Amino acid sequence: MIIDIISVVPELLESPLNHSIMKRAQEKGLLQVRTHNLRKWAINKHGQVDDYQYGGGAGMVMMCEPLFNAIIHLQTTTTYNEIIYLTPDGETFNQSMANRLSLQNNLLFICGHYKGIDQRIRDHFVTKEISIGDYVLSGGELAAAVIVDAIGRLIPGVLNDETSALFDSFQDNLLAPPVYTRPANFNGWKVPDILLQGDPKKVEAWRHEAALAVTKAKRPDLLKDE
Ligand code: 6GU
């Protein structure tokens, strides 16, 4: 999968996408993340990419021209399944969106800053608008990093069997059950017996019950959907 990201602060994307599982996905050639500094398509030598908003009011708006030229340039070599604008007024991101997006070949993310991007770019290019939650970030980059991570780990071959995404929280609308590692007794705090007895059926049943209990306690809304 190729993910292109247009940003005025591409540095913000570097660390989160170049370590751990995202690093491995890219080294294995399963994921290619390419960041593009919008200033390359600035309208003048001052690097201008934003301007005052028509109608007045505080805050700058990212101009049509740099975004138009950046998108057209990228489209000459890549056909995108979705052009995604990261914005607090987009559809709220969740695991089922991550699952669907992980099946695509090429995605383009546009990170907004300031008051956002000129509406005409949204009208004429953007095919999907995503928010990562009901709060406002200073730009779309951290949201893009979150989404790329959530999608990237779902690409077949990125995770091995042990870390398989099939057992993640939310994949079956349940939160994950508690987990334990050695020692079996730490300061008198004991690991549940079932997990030590080595009967896979009993372990599975215990985990399912525990997942249900955790979900009921913390996120009862998840159980209502089904
Ligand atoms: Cl995608 N962008 C910004 N700027 N703020 C957000 C967001 C996105 N999602 C939640 N808050």
Residues whose N, C-alpha, C, O or C-beta is under 5 A from the ligand:
A	BS01	6GU	L86 T87 P88 I130 S131 I132 G133 Y135 V136 L137 S138 G139 G140 A143
